[in-house]
Structure formats: structure tokens, C-alpha cells
Amino acid sequence: MKKVCCNEFGPPENLQRIEVETPAPRPGEVLVEISAAGVGFVDGLMVQGLYQVKPPLPYYPGSEFAGVVSAAGEGVTHVQPGDRVLGMASNGAYADSVSVANSSLVKIPSNLSDDIAAGFYINYATALYGLRDCGHLKAGETLLILGAAGGVGSAAISVAKAIGARVIAAASSDEKRRAALSFGADHTVDYTDPDWRGALKELISSDGLNMVYDPVGGDKAEAAFRSLSPGGRFLVVGFASGEIPKIPLNLPLLKRSSIVGVDWGGEFRANPRINLELMDTLMGWASDCTLVPAEVVCRPMTDYQEALKDQLAGKIIGKLVLMN
């Protein structure tokens, strides 16, 4: 089978697609024939050695995938050959097949396509954990999502609408704002406009702004926090801008608002069972159409180098997925 390999840290152009032996599932593992694999910003950092943790070399990129079970190891009971599944691997999803722990797989509802399922796990689990479990978002509340046209932001739009919130999507171009509306946002704001807080104030009116979901960081974070209503919650999800903001601590005091860290990965490592509940909820919502996932951008698996370059350059709107 073929598998994308990183033999040395550097730009995506250094990656190679090599021939390796198809793995046999060990006890408790399942071999999945991959139909699609999700691409994340972190993948581009990992192959360059720029992520906060450097993996040992050779490194095989890719963690999210969807496909069909082709073989199951001893002790596997909840899936069987022929089942459509989505899942998460520690690495190696940019490949024809992957062998992963039985516990990391979820059956795909019949109304969820493989391309959407492939980019579902990380962003949607993060959104549900952040919005519901960390931020306690309620139906009828108003939420501002920064970087709303990306894979993280589009998932947050879908989950927030499933909860019943009013969503204002912040994005940097007309194209991205149109995309955010197509993902389900109620309103958009151009946060490159010097007076974007004024435009936001007009949108929230007397209802107030209850929550900010920020996977971007940078110079927009403090302005977004200042726009919160008293008692609001600011969710720190990531720093895609590359800049970690420094918010003066007198602001949470004076606004009677909170700053909440959303580290789904850390919670998952400390409490692995959380994903069972998160994915059960998400799959249930997807099955009965309470959750309407955002459309994704599909490229062939052979386009992995250009795909990662475009992801790093911020050229992708929505979630990027590589198809076999």
C-alpha cells in the first residue's frame, strides 16, 4: 500500500508517497481501508518540525480519516468488516489503509458522506466540548466565532446552530463571509475593518454578546473580548494567527466575564471516555439532522504536497480533505 512519509522536517515538498506493507490488525485493532483523510493546520506544522511536540522520524502525517473496515483483530466486537467508520489515528492517515485501536472508531451514519466524515472527528469534538462543556452555551445565546470560514470555525458554526445559538461569523474576505453564511451562520462581520467592533455592536443590539469562540488569537482577541457582555465567556481554542494574545486581566474583572481554555486533546488524554460521549451526541445529531455539517474541500490524495502548502498559506475555505 502507499503512505505519505516525512523523512526529514521541512516544507511539504519534501514529503514522499512510499510503498509499505499493509499492516495486520493486532488484538483490539481494526484495519480500515481509507476513502478520505482530513487535513489540518497542525499537520503542516508537524512535517516542518514546528509543532510544540516533534515526532520521531520517519513521521507519517495524517490523523483523521473515514473508510471501510477490511479486517478486525481478536477481541473487536463493535465493528466488523464492511462497516463504514470514521476515526482518529496518532499518525499515518495519508495512506491507503491504517490499523488503529478499536476504541478510536465510530460508525458513520448513512446520511454522512465519507468526505465530510473524514474531517469530522477533531473539529466537531472540539466544538462540542468547547461550546457545551467548557462554555455552557445555551439555546438563544449569541456567539461570535473568529476565523469562522476555516475548518475549526465551520465546525463551531454547525455545533452552535445545533445547540440553538445565534451565530455571528467573523472572517476576512467577502468569499469567506459568504462561505460562513453557507455553513449556517446568521450574520457575518469583517474583522479586518478598523471599525469592526462598531459593526458587531449593531448586530448584537440589545441582545448582547454571550460568548466568543477564538481559534485565531492575534490582535483580534482583545477587541473581541471587549465586545462581550457582562457575564460573557471567551473560549481560547488556538492560535492560528501564530500570535498568542495578551489580554489585560482587569478586563475580565471589570466585565465580570471569564476566559476559558478549550484543550480537547488534553481532556481526551486525561479522560479518554469523553470522546465516546461526544461522538455519540454528534452522530445522533447528524443522524436526525439536528447537526448539519459544513461542506468540505476535496483534493485527490496524490495532491498532498500542494494541499498542505495551501492549508498553511490560509488559502482553504472550510475543511480540506484528501480522497483516495
C-alpha positions as CSV (number, residue, x, y, z in Angstrom):
1,M,0.0,0.0,0.0
2,K,1.0,3.7,-0.4
3,K,1.6,6.0,2.5
4,V,2.9,9.6,2.8
5,C,6.2,9.8,4.7
6,C,8.3,12.6,6.2
7,N,11.9,11.5,6.4
8,E,13.2,15.0,7.4
9,F,11.5,18.1,8.8
10,G,10.9,20.7,6.2
11,P,8.4,22.1,3.7
12,P,5.6,19.9,2.3
13,E,7.6,19.5,-0.9
14,N,10.0,17.2,1.0
15,L,7.2,14.6,1.7
16,Q,7.2,11.4,-0.3
17,R,4.5,8.8,-1.0
18,I,6.2,5.4,-0.5
19,E,5.2,1.8,-0.7
20,V,4.9,-0.1,2.6
21,E,3.5,-3.4,3.7
22,T,-0.2,-3.3,4.6
23,P,-0.4,-3.7,8.4
24,A,-2.2,-6.6,10.0
25,P,-4.5,-5.6,12.9
26,R,-3.3,-6.8,16.3
27,P,-5.7,-7.8,19.1
28,G,-8.1,-4.9,19.8
29,E,-7.2,-3.2,16.5
30,V,-9.0,-2.7,13.2
31,L,-7.7,-2.3,9.7
32,V,-9.5,0.4,7.8
33,E,-9.3,0.9,4.0
34,I,-9.2,4.7,3.9
35,S,-11.5,6.5,1.5
36,A,-10.7,10.0,2.7
37,A,-8.4,11.8,5.2
38,G,-8.8,15.2,6.9
39,V,-6.0,17.8,6.6
40,G,-5.4,20.2,9.5
41,F,-3.1,23.2,10.1
42,V,-1.3,21.1,12.7
43,D,-0.3,18.6,10.0
44,G,1.6,21.2,8.2
45,L,3.4,22.3,11.4
46,M,4.3,18.7,12.2
47,V,6.0,17.9,8.9
48,Q,8.1,21.1,9.3
49,G,9.1,20.2,12.9
50,L,7.3,23.5,14.1
51,Y,4.7,22.0,16.3
52,Q,5.1,22.1,20.1
53,V,5.9,18.4,20.1
54,K,8.3,16.9,17.5
55,P,7.5,13.4,16.4
56,P,10.3,10.9,15.9
57,L,11.4,10.4,12.3
58,P,10.3,8.9,9.9
59,Y,6.9,10.5,10.6
60,Y,3.7,9.7,8.7
61,P,1.3,12.6,8.7
62,G,-2.5,12.4,9.0
63,S,-4.7,11.7,11.9
64,E,-8.4,11.9,10.8
65,F,-9.9,9.5,8.3
66,A,-13.0,7.8,7.0
67,G,-13.3,4.4,5.3
68,V,-14.4,0.8,5.4
69,V,-13.3,-1.9,7.9
70,S,-11.4,-4.5,6.0
71,A,-10.2,-6.7,8.9
72,A,-10.6,-6.9,12.7
73,G,-8.2,-8.2,15.2
74,E,-9.0,-10.5,18.1
75,G,-11.4,-9.1,20.7
76,V,-13.0,-6.5,18.4
77,T,-16.8,-6.6,18.8
78,H,-18.4,-3.2,18.0
79,V,-17.4,-3.0,14.3
80,Q,-16.9,-5.7,11.6
81,P,-15.6,-5.9,8.1
82,G,-17.8,-3.9,5.7
83,D,-18.7,-1.2,8.3
84,R,-18.2,2.4,7.3
85,V,-16.3,4.2,10.0
86,L,-14.6,7.4,10.9
87,G,-11.7,7.6,13.3
88,M,-8.5,9.1,14.6
89,A,-5.0,7.7,14.4
90,S,-1.9,9.0,16.1
91,N,-0.4,9.3,12.6
92,G,-0.4,7.7,9.2
93,A,-3.9,8.6,7.8
94,Y,-2.5,9.9,4.5
95,A,-2.4,6.3,3.2
96,D,-4.4,3.5,1.6
97,S,-5.1,1.8,4.9
98,V,-4.5,2.3,8.6
99,S,-4.6,-0.1,11.6
100,V,-6.0,1.6,14.7
101,A,-7.4,0.8,18.1
102,N,-11.0,-0.4,18.0
103,S,-11.9,2.3,20.6
104,S,-10.9,5.1,18.2
105,L,-13.6,4.2,15.6
106,V,-17.2,5.4,15.2
107,K,-19.7,4.1,12.8
108,I,-20.8,6.6,10.2
109,P,-24.5,7.4,9.9
110,S,-25.9,6.6,6.4
111,N,-26.6,10.3,5.7
112,L,-23.0,11.4,6.4
113,S,-20.7,11.2,3.3
114,D,-17.1,9.9,3.5
115,D,-15.6,13.2,2.7
116,I,-17.4,15.1,5.5
117,A,-16.8,12.2,7.9
118,A,-13.1,12.3,7.2
119,G,-12.7,15.8,8.6
120,F,-15.2,15.4,11.3
121,Y,-13.6,14.0,14.4
122,I,-11.2,16.6,15.8
123,N,-13.0,19.9,14.9
124,Y,-16.5,18.8,15.8
125,A,-15.4,17.1,19.1
126,T,-13.5,20.3,20.0
127,A,-16.5,22.4,19.1
128,L,-19.0,20.4,21.2
129,Y,-16.5,20.1,24.1
130,G,-15.7,23.8,24.0
131,L,-19.2,25.3,23.4
132,R,-21.2,23.0,25.6
133,D,-18.9,21.5,28.2
134,C,-16.5,24.5,28.7
135,G,-18.6,27.5,27.7
136,H,-22.1,26.2,28.6
137,L,-23.6,27.7,25.5
138,K,-27.4,27.8,25.7
139,A,-30.1,28.0,23.0
140,G,-30.9,31.6,22.3
141,E,-27.5,33.0,23.3
142,T,-25.4,35.0,20.8
143,L,-21.9,33.7,19.8
144,L,-19.1,35.3,17.9
145,I,-16.8,32.9,16.0
146,L,-13.4,34.2,14.9
147,G,-11.8,32.7,11.8
148,A,-15.3,31.3,11.0
149,A,-14.6,30.2,7.4
150,G,-11.9,27.7,8.3
151,G,-12.3,24.0,9.3
152,V,-12.4,24.8,13.0
153,G,-14.7,27.7,12.6
154,S,-17.1,26.0,10.3
155,A,-17.5,23.1,12.7
156,A,-18.2,25.5,15.5
157,I,-20.9,27.2,13.4
158,S,-22.6,23.8,12.8
159,V,-22.4,22.7,16.5
160,A,-23.6,26.1,17.8
161,K,-26.6,26.1,15.5
162,A,-27.4,22.5,16.7
163,I,-27.4,23.8,20.2
164,G,-29.8,26.7,19.1
165,A,-27.5,29.7,19.4
166,R,-27.4,32.8,17.2
167,V,-24.1,32.8,15.4
168,I,-22.1,35.9,14.2
169,A,-19.2,34.8,12.0
170,A,-16.0,36.9,11.7
171,A,-13.9,36.4,8.6
172,S,-11.5,38.4,6.5
173,S,-12.9,38.4,2.9
174,D,-16.3,38.5,1.1
175,E,-15.7,35.0,-0.1
176,K,-15.1,33.7,3.4
177,R,-18.1,35.5,4.8
178,R,-20.3,34.1,2.1
179,A,-18.9,30.6,3.0
180,A,-19.7,31.2,6.7
181,L,-23.3,32.0,5.8
182,S,-23.5,28.8,3.7
183,F,-22.2,26.9,6.8
184,G,-25.2,28.2,8.8
185,A,-24.1,31.5,10.4
186,D,-26.8,34.0,11.0
187,H,-24.7,37.1,10.4
188,T,-21.1,38.0,9.4
189,V,-18.7,40.7,10.3
190,D,-15.4,41.8,8.5
191,Y,-12.9,41.8,11.3
192,T,-10.2,43.4,9.1
193,D,-12.4,46.6,9.1
194,P,-10.9,49.1,11.6
195,D,-14.4,49.7,13.0
196,W,-15.5,46.1,13.1
197,R,-16.5,46.3,16.7
198,G,-19.0,49.0,15.7
199,A,-20.5,46.7,13.1
200,L,-20.6,43.9,15.6
201,K,-22.3,46.2,18.2
202,E,-25.1,46.9,15.6
203,L,-25.6,43.2,15.0
204,I,-25.8,42.2,18.7
205,S,-28.0,45.2,19.6
206,S,-29.7,44.8,22.9
207,D,-29.3,41.0,23.0
208,G,-25.7,41.3,24.0
209,L,-22.8,39.0,23.1
210,N,-22.6,36.0,25.4
211,M,-19.6,34.1,24.0
212,V,-16.6,34.3,21.8
213,Y,-15.0,31.2,20.2
214,D,-11.4,32.1,19.2
215,P,-9.2,29.6,17.3
216,V,-7.2,32.5,15.8
217,G,-5.6,34.6,18.6
218,G,-3.5,37.6,17.5
219,D,-4.7,41.2,17.6
220,K,-8.4,40.4,17.2
221,A,-8.7,38.6,20.6
222,E,-8.7,41.6,22.9
223,A,-11.2,43.5,20.7
224,A,-13.5,40.5,20.7
225,F,-13.2,40.2,24.5
226,R,-14.0,43.9,24.9
227,S,-17.2,43.2,22.9
228,L,-18.5,40.6,25.4
229,S,-21.5,41.5,27.5
230,P,-21.1,41.2,31.3
231,G,-21.0,37.6,32.3
232,G,-19.8,36.6,28.9
233,R,-17.3,33.7,28.2
234,F,-14.3,33.9,26.0
235,L,-13.1,30.5,24.7
236,V,-9.4,30.1,23.9
237,V,-9.3,27.4,21.2
238,G,-6.0,28.0,19.4
239,F,-3.6,30.5,17.8
240,A,-3.8,30.0,14.0
241,S,-2.5,33.5,13.5
242,G,0.8,32.5,15.1
243,E,0.5,35.1,17.8
244,I,-0.6,34.4,21.4
245,P,-2.6,37.5,22.6
246,K,-2.1,39.1,26.0
247,I,-5.4,40.3,27.4
248,P,-5.2,42.6,30.4
249,L,-6.6,40.9,33.4
250,N,-8.5,44.0,34.5
251,L,-10.9,43.3,31.6
252,P,-12.3,40.0,33.0
253,L,-12.7,41.8,36.3
254,L,-14.5,44.9,35.0
255,K,-16.6,43.0,32.5
256,R,-17.4,40.2,35.0
257,S,-16.5,37.8,32.3
258,S,-14.4,34.7,32.1
259,I,-11.6,33.4,29.9
260,V,-11.9,29.6,29.4
261,G,-9.3,27.3,27.8
262,V,-10.6,24.7,25.4
263,D,-8.0,21.9,25.2
264,W,-10.0,19.0,23.9
265,G,-6.8,17.0,23.3
266,G,-5.7,17.5,26.9
267,E,-9.1,16.5,28.2
268,F,-9.1,13.4,25.9
269,R,-5.7,12.3,27.2
270,A,-6.8,12.8,30.8
271,N,-10.3,11.3,30.3
272,P,-10.4,9.0,27.2
273,R,-14.0,8.2,27.7
274,I,-15.1,11.7,27.0
275,N,-14.9,11.0,23.2
276,L,-17.4,8.2,23.5
277,E,-20.0,10.6,24.8
278,L,-19.0,13.5,22.5
279,M,-19.1,11.3,19.3
280,D,-22.3,9.6,20.4
281,T,-24.0,13.0,20.7
282,L,-22.6,14.3,17.4
283,M,-23.5,11.1,15.5
284,G,-27.0,11.2,16.9
285,W,-27.4,14.9,15.9
286,A,-26.0,14.1,12.4
287,S,-28.4,11.1,12.0
288,D,-31.5,13.2,12.9
289,C,-30.3,16.3,11.0
290,T,-30.1,18.4,14.2
291,L,-26.5,18.9,13.1
292,V,-25.9,20.0,9.5
293,P,-22.1,19.6,8.9
294,A,-20.4,22.2,6.7
295,E,-19.3,21.2,3.2
296,V,-15.7,20.4,2.8
297,V,-13.0,20.9,0.1
298,C,-11.8,17.7,-1.6
299,R,-8.5,17.1,-3.3
300,P,-7.0,13.7,-4.5
301,M,-4.6,12.0,-2.1
302,T,-1.9,12.4,-4.6
303,D,-2.2,16.2,-4.2
304,Y,-0.9,16.0,-0.6
305,Q,2.0,18.4,-1.1
306,E,0.0,21.3,-2.6
307,A,-2.8,20.6,-0.2
308,L,-0.6,21.1,2.8
309,K,1.0,24.2,1.3
310,D,-2.4,25.8,0.7
311,Q,-3.6,24.9,4.2
312,L,-0.5,26.6,5.7
313,A,-1.0,29.6,3.5
314,G,-4.6,30.1,4.6
315,K,-6.0,29.5,1.1
316,I,-8.5,26.9,2.2
317,I,-12.1,27.8,3.0
318,G,-13.7,25.2,5.2
319,K,-12.2,21.8,5.9
320,L,-9.7,20.2,3.5
321,V,-10.0,16.5,2.8
322,L,-7.8,14.2,0.7
323,M,-9.6,11.5,-1.2
324,N,-8.4,8.0,-2.3
